[in-house]
Amino acid sequence: MNEEPLVNPEVLSMIGDWKGYVEAKLGFRNHWYPIRFSKELAEGQLEVVELMGEKLLIKRIDGQVYVMRDRCLHRGVPLSRKPDCYTKDTITCWYHGYTYRFQTGELTNILAVPDSRLIKRRKIVTYPATEAQGLIFIFLGDEDQVHDLKKDVPPGFLDEDRLVLGKHRVVNSNWRLGAENGFDGLHIFIHKDTTLRHYRTFNFPIGHTPLPGAVQVIEEEDGPKGVMDDFALHKPVWDGVIDGEVVVSGPRSTQIKGTSAAAGTSIWMPGVLKVDNFPIGGLTQYEWYVPLDEGRHLYVQTIGKPCKDEQERLSFANDFEAIWKPHGLDGFNADDIWAREVTEPFYQDDYGWVDEMLCEPDETILEWRRLASRQGRGIQQKSDLR
């Protein structure tokens, strides 16, 4: 029986050099994705997570995080329905006693059929996991494609002196709408009333268009792949005018150089945004748009700061909880969340990718779509979930 395609074939026939991006409704395989903060998974703790349409079990055993598909090989039931962990590194299916080892996925026993010839000859699907900067990353893909994490995070994120703090939440839109919302320079208009203006003085135009040289594509073989947009090379719009009358204006300070509140943005495979000098100078915001399924993504929001000693780490942690989390990650980014969710219906049947009417500043988004189509290491399909 033929499986229904994930993306409308008629739409794909109308897309040019970013067809692969439209195909990646469930995300790109063979990449690292953050799925939880390390502090959320204690020793011996078992959690169910979703990633790219797959339901997974994660467990910390002797300090190491292991990942296993949440589906018994026998009759396909979810192991998480009643997780029986009789030993610290195994899980036994509640239905018929099939028992798997977390480290390898090996079928190590069938408690109800101890002499079965299947024992030690079959494995459940497992995926590599690693931890960095307080986040748990999962590599969802093929064993022969596993690569260094540094290729899937923005430059500077892994610096040893950088303290990274954040939160995550589920957003009811496809991951691509999250990524494009973050990298969309024109969407600055939605933030014109941000409460962040109470915590810093900044230039905040209602719109800006990249000038020649502002957008750079980074595709070095041994490093992360991304698109960079330098806001210093933008033409800002400070006043919105209708019929000759100024109806809205962005805050502008003659004491500050630059055209925008941030120095610039960049977006990196497999879908992570870097915002330089934001929410204030010296801080960097990193955002992941992790595919959960066709219509939802995990929004992993973090802010990082280089800290030379424990006092600086404590000071940043206090400011994060008191200011940057409530007014940045919660307040400022709340506008982004509802914007993505109300955009979702337009793209849900895939025709939005051909019916949209982009304008000049959206060239940055097109560069991202092209790069993702070239650099994606595989497209998650429904067949991969079986």
C-alpha positions as CSV (number, residue, x, y, z in Angstrom):
1,M,0.0,0.0,0.0
2,N,1.4,3.4,-1.0
3,E,1.9,5.9,1.9
4,E,0.3,9.3,1.5
5,P,3.1,11.8,0.8
6,L,4.0,14.2,3.6
7,V,3.9,17.3,1.3
8,N,1.5,18.0,-1.6
9,P,3.3,16.8,-4.8
10,E,1.6,19.6,-6.8
11,V,3.2,22.2,-4.6
12,L,6.6,20.6,-4.9
13,S,6.4,20.8,-8.7
14,M,6.0,24.5,-8.4
15,I,9.0,25.1,-6.1
16,G,12.4,26.0,-7.5
17,D,15.8,25.8,-5.7
18,W,14.4,25.3,-2.2
19,K,12.2,22.3,-2.8
20,G,14.1,20.3,-0.2
21,Y,13.1,22.8,2.5
22,V,9.4,22.5,1.7
23,E,9.8,18.7,1.8
24,A,11.2,18.9,5.3
25,K,7.9,19.3,7.0
26,L,9.1,17.0,9.8
27,G,12.6,18.4,9.8
28,F,16.0,17.3,8.6
29,R,17.4,14.0,9.6
30,N,21.1,13.4,10.6
31,H,21.3,16.6,12.7
32,W,21.6,17.3,16.4
33,Y,18.5,18.8,18.2
34,P,18.2,20.1,21.8
35,I,15.2,18.4,23.4
36,R,15.5,19.2,27.2
37,F,17.7,21.0,29.7
38,S,20.2,18.8,31.5
39,K,18.8,19.8,34.9
40,E,15.4,18.4,33.8
41,L,16.7,14.8,33.7
42,A,17.9,13.4,37.0
43,E,19.9,10.2,37.5
44,G,17.6,7.2,36.8
45,Q,14.8,9.4,35.5
46,L,12.8,8.3,32.5
47,E,11.0,10.8,30.2
48,V,9.0,10.6,27.0
49,V,9.9,13.1,24.4
50,E,8.8,13.8,20.8
51,L,11.2,14.6,17.9
52,M,10.4,14.8,14.2
53,G,7.3,12.7,14.5
54,E,8.9,10.0,16.6
55,K,8.2,9.3,20.3
56,L,11.3,8.6,22.2
57,L,12.3,7.5,25.7
58,I,15.3,9.2,27.4
59,K,16.9,8.0,30.6
60,R,20.0,9.1,32.5
61,I,22.1,6.0,33.6
62,D,25.3,6.6,35.5
63,G,25.3,10.2,34.3
64,Q,24.9,9.4,30.6
65,V,21.7,10.1,28.6
66,Y,20.4,7.3,26.4
67,V,17.6,7.5,23.8
68,M,15.4,4.7,22.7
69,R,12.3,4.6,20.4
70,D,9.2,4.3,22.4
71,R,7.8,1.2,20.6
72,C,8.1,-2.5,21.4
73,L,9.3,-4.6,18.5
74,H,6.7,-7.3,19.3
75,R,3.3,-5.7,18.8
76,G,4.2,-2.0,18.4
77,V,2.9,-0.8,21.8
78,P,4.4,2.2,23.5
79,L,6.8,1.1,26.3
80,S,5.9,4.3,28.1
81,R,2.3,3.2,28.6
82,K,3.5,1.4,31.7
83,P,7.3,1.7,32.0
84,D,8.6,-1.3,33.8
85,C,12.3,-0.8,34.6
86,Y,13.3,-3.8,36.8
87,T,17.0,-2.9,36.4
88,K,18.6,0.5,36.0
89,D,19.6,0.0,32.4
90,T,16.7,-2.0,31.0
91,I,13.0,-1.5,30.2
92,T,10.5,-4.3,30.0
93,C,7.4,-4.1,27.9
94,W,4.3,-4.3,30.1
95,Y,2.4,-6.4,27.5
96,H,4.5,-9.6,27.0
97,G,7.8,-9.0,28.8
98,Y,10.1,-8.1,25.9
99,T,13.1,-6.5,27.7
100,Y,15.6,-4.0,26.1
101,R,18.9,-2.5,27.2
102,F,19.0,1.3,27.0
103,Q,22.6,1.5,26.0
104,T,22.3,-0.6,22.8
105,G,18.6,-1.2,22.2
106,E,19.3,-5.0,22.3
107,L,16.5,-7.3,23.1
108,T,18.2,-8.8,26.1
109,N,15.3,-11.0,27.5
110,I,11.7,-12.0,27.0
111,L,10.6,-12.6,30.5
112,A,7.6,-14.7,29.5
113,V,9.6,-16.7,26.9
114,P,13.2,-16.9,28.3
115,D,14.4,-19.4,25.6
116,S,13.2,-17.4,22.6
117,R,15.6,-17.4,19.6
118,L,14.9,-13.7,19.2
119,I,16.9,-12.8,22.3
120,K,20.1,-10.9,21.6
121,R,19.3,-11.1,17.8
122,R,17.1,-8.0,17.6
123,K,17.4,-4.4,18.6
124,I,15.0,-1.5,19.1
125,V,16.0,1.8,17.5
126,T,18.3,4.0,19.6
127,Y,19.8,7.4,18.9
128,P,23.0,9.1,20.2
129,A,22.7,11.8,22.8
130,T,25.1,14.4,24.2
131,E,25.1,17.3,26.5
132,A,26.5,20.8,26.1
133,Q,25.9,24.2,27.7
134,G,23.2,22.7,29.9
135,L,21.2,21.2,27.1
136,I,20.5,17.6,26.1
137,F,21.0,17.1,22.3
138,I,19.7,14.1,20.4
139,F,21.0,13.0,17.0
140,L,18.0,11.6,15.1
141,G,19.3,9.9,12.0
142,D,21.5,7.1,10.6
143,E,24.4,5.6,12.5
144,D,26.9,6.3,9.7
145,Q,26.0,9.9,9.6
146,V,26.8,10.9,13.2
147,H,29.0,14.0,13.3
148,D,30.4,16.5,15.8
149,L,27.9,18.7,17.6
150,K,29.9,21.8,16.6
151,K,28.6,21.5,13.1
152,D,25.0,22.0,14.3
153,V,25.3,24.9,16.7
154,P,26.1,28.6,15.9
155,P,29.6,29.8,16.2
156,G,30.6,30.7,19.8
157,F,27.8,28.7,21.4
158,L,30.2,26.1,22.7
159,D,32.8,28.5,24.2
160,E,33.9,27.2,27.6
161,D,33.4,30.5,29.4
162,R,29.8,31.0,28.1
163,L,27.0,30.6,30.6
164,V,23.7,29.6,28.8
165,L,20.3,29.9,30.5
166,G,16.8,29.5,29.1
167,K,13.5,27.8,28.8
168,H,11.5,25.8,26.3
169,R,7.8,25.5,25.3
170,V,5.7,24.0,22.6
171,V,4.4,26.2,19.8
172,N,1.5,25.2,17.6
173,S,3.1,25.8,14.3
174,N,5.5,24.0,11.9
175,W,9.2,24.4,12.8
176,R,9.9,26.3,9.5
177,L,7.5,29.1,10.5
178,G,9.4,29.4,13.7
179,A,12.7,29.6,12.0
180,E,11.5,32.2,9.4
181,N,9.8,34.3,12.1
182,G,13.1,34.5,14.0
183,F,15.2,35.3,10.9
184,D,12.7,37.6,9.3
185,G,14.2,41.1,9.6
186,L,10.9,42.7,8.6
187,H,9.0,41.2,11.5
188,I,10.6,43.8,13.8
189,F,7.4,45.7,13.2
190,I,5.5,43.3,15.5
191,H,7.8,44.3,18.4
192,K,7.4,48.0,18.2
193,D,5.7,48.1,21.6
194,T,8.1,45.8,23.4
195,T,8.5,46.3,27.2
196,L,12.2,45.7,26.7
197,R,12.5,49.4,26.0
198,H,12.1,50.0,29.7
199,Y,15.3,48.1,30.4
200,R,17.6,49.6,27.8
201,T,17.8,52.5,25.4
202,F,17.9,51.3,21.9
203,N,17.3,52.1,18.3
204,F,14.3,50.1,17.1
205,P,13.0,50.9,13.6
206,I,9.7,49.6,12.4
207,G,11.4,48.0,9.4
208,H,14.7,47.6,7.6
209,T,15.9,46.3,4.3
210,P,19.3,44.7,3.8
211,L,21.7,46.6,1.6
212,P,24.3,44.9,-0.7
213,G,26.8,42.9,1.4
214,A,24.5,42.6,4.5
215,V,23.7,38.9,3.8
216,Q,26.4,36.3,3.8
217,V,26.0,32.5,3.3
218,I,28.4,30.4,5.4
219,E,29.1,26.9,4.1
220,E,32.6,25.9,5.3
221,E,33.0,22.2,5.1
222,D,34.0,21.5,8.7
223,G,31.8,24.1,10.4
224,P,28.2,25.1,10.9
225,K,26.2,26.1,7.8
226,G,24.1,29.3,8.0
227,V,23.1,32.6,6.7
228,M,24.2,35.9,8.4
229,D,22.4,39.2,8.2
230,D,24.4,42.3,9.4
231,F,22.0,45.0,10.6
232,A,24.7,47.7,10.3
233,L,24.2,47.3,6.5
234,H,20.5,47.8,6.5
235,K,18.3,50.7,5.4
236,P,16.0,51.4,8.4
237,V,12.5,52.8,8.4
238,W,11.7,54.9,11.4
239,D,8.3,56.2,10.7
240,G,5.2,54.6,9.2
241,V,3.2,57.0,7.0
242,I,-0.3,56.7,5.7
243,D,-1.6,59.5,3.5
244,G,1.3,61.8,4.5
245,E,0.7,61.4,8.2
246,V,3.1,59.6,10.6
247,V,1.0,57.0,12.3
248,V,3.7,54.9,14.1
249,S,7.4,55.5,14.9
250,G,10.2,53.3,16.3
251,P,12.3,54.6,19.2
252,R,15.6,56.2,18.0
253,S,18.4,57.5,20.1
254,T,21.0,60.0,18.8
255,Q,23.4,58.7,21.5
256,I,23.6,55.2,20.1
257,K,25.3,54.1,16.9
258,G,23.6,51.4,14.7
259,T,20.3,50.9,13.0
260,S,18.7,48.3,15.3
261,A,18.5,46.9,18.8
262,A,20.6,43.9,17.8
263,A,23.9,43.8,15.8
264,G,22.5,41.3,13.5
265,T,20.9,37.8,13.2
266,S,22.1,34.6,11.7
267,I,20.3,31.2,11.2
268,W,22.1,27.9,11.2
269,M,21.3,24.3,10.3
270,P,19.2,22.5,11.4
271,G,17.1,25.5,12.5
272,V,18.7,27.6,15.2
273,L,18.8,31.4,15.4
274,K,21.6,33.5,16.8
275,V,20.9,37.2,17.7
276,D,24.1,39.2,18.5
277,N,24.1,41.7,21.3
278,F,20.6,41.0,22.4
279,P,18.7,41.7,24.6
280,I,21.6,44.0,25.5
281,G,25.2,44.3,24.4
282,G,27.3,41.5,25.6
283,L,24.5,38.9,25.5
284,T,23.6,36.6,22.7
285,Q,20.2,35.0,22.2
286,Y,20.1,31.5,20.7
287,E,16.8,30.0,19.7
288,W,16.0,26.5,18.4
289,Y,12.9,25.5,16.4
290,V,12.8,21.8,17.0
291,P,10.3,19.8,14.9
292,L,7.9,17.8,17.0
293,D,5.4,16.8,14.3
294,E,3.9,18.5,11.2
295,G,2.1,21.2,13.2
296,R,4.2,21.8,16.3
297,H,7.7,22.7,17.3
298,L,9.6,22.9,20.6
299,Y,10.8,26.5,21.0
300,V,14.1,26.3,22.9
301,Q,15.0,29.8,24.0
302,T,18.4,30.6,25.5
303,I,20.6,33.6,26.3
304,G,24.3,33.2,26.7
305,K,27.0,35.4,28.2
306,P,30.8,35.0,28.6
307,C,31.5,35.0,32.4
308,K,35.0,35.1,33.7
309,D,34.2,34.1,37.3
310,E,31.5,32.8,39.6
311,Q,30.4,36.4,40.6
312,E,29.7,37.2,36.9
313,R,27.8,34.0,36.5
314,L,25.7,34.7,39.6
315,S,25.0,38.3,38.4
316,F,23.9,37.1,35.0
317,A,21.7,34.4,36.4
318,N,20.0,37.0,38.7
319,D,19.4,39.4,35.7
320,F,18.2,36.5,33.6
321,E,15.5,35.6,36.1
322,A,14.5,39.2,37.0
323,I,14.6,40.9,33.6
324,W,15.6,38.9,30.5
325,K,13.4,35.9,31.0
326,P,10.1,37.7,31.9
327,H,10.6,40.6,29.5
328,G,12.6,39.0,26.7
329,L,11.9,35.2,26.4
330,D,8.4,35.6,27.8
331,G,7.3,39.1,26.8
332,F,9.2,40.0,23.7
333,N,9.0,36.5,22.2
334,A,5.4,36.0,23.1
335,D,4.7,38.2,20.0
336,D,6.6,35.8,17.9
337,I,4.8,32.8,19.2
338,W,1.2,34.0,18.5
339,A,2.4,35.3,15.1
340,R,3.6,31.8,14.1
341,E,0.5,30.1,15.4
342,V,-1.8,32.3,13.4
343,T,0.4,31.9,10.3
344,E,0.2,28.1,10.5
345,P,-3.2,27.6,8.9
346,F,-2.1,29.4,5.7
347,Y,0.8,26.9,5.2
348,Q,-0.9,23.8,6.6
349,D,-2.0,22.5,3.2
350,D,1.4,23.4,1.7
351,Y,-0.1,25.9,-0.9
352,G,1.1,28.8,1.3
353,W,4.6,28.2,0.0
354,V,3.4,29.2,-3.5
355,D,0.6,31.6,-2.6
356,E,2.8,33.9,-0.3
357,M,3.7,37.3,-1.6
358,L,7.2,38.1,-0.4
359,C,8.9,41.5,-0.7
360,E,12.4,42.8,-0.9
361,P,13.6,42.2,2.7
362,D,12.4,38.6,2.5
363,E,15.5,37.8,0.3
364,T,17.1,36.8,3.6
365,I,14.4,34.1,4.1
366,L,14.9,32.8,0.6
367,E,18.6,32.5,1.2
368,W,17.9,30.4,4.3
369,R,15.5,28.2,2.3
370,R,18.1,27.6,-0.4
371,L,20.9,26.9,2.1
372,A,18.7,24.4,4.1
373,S,17.8,22.6,0.9
374,R,21.5,22.3,0.0
375,Q,22.8,21.4,3.4
376,G,20.1,19.2,5.0
377,R,21.6,15.8,5.5
378,G,18.3,14.0,5.0
379,I,14.6,14.7,5.1
380,Q,12.4,13.0,7.7
381,Q,9.6,11.0,6.0
382,K,6.6,9.1,7.4
383,S,8.3,5.9,6.4
384,D,11.1,6.7,8.9
385,L,8.7,6.5,11.7
386,R,7.9,2.8,11.2
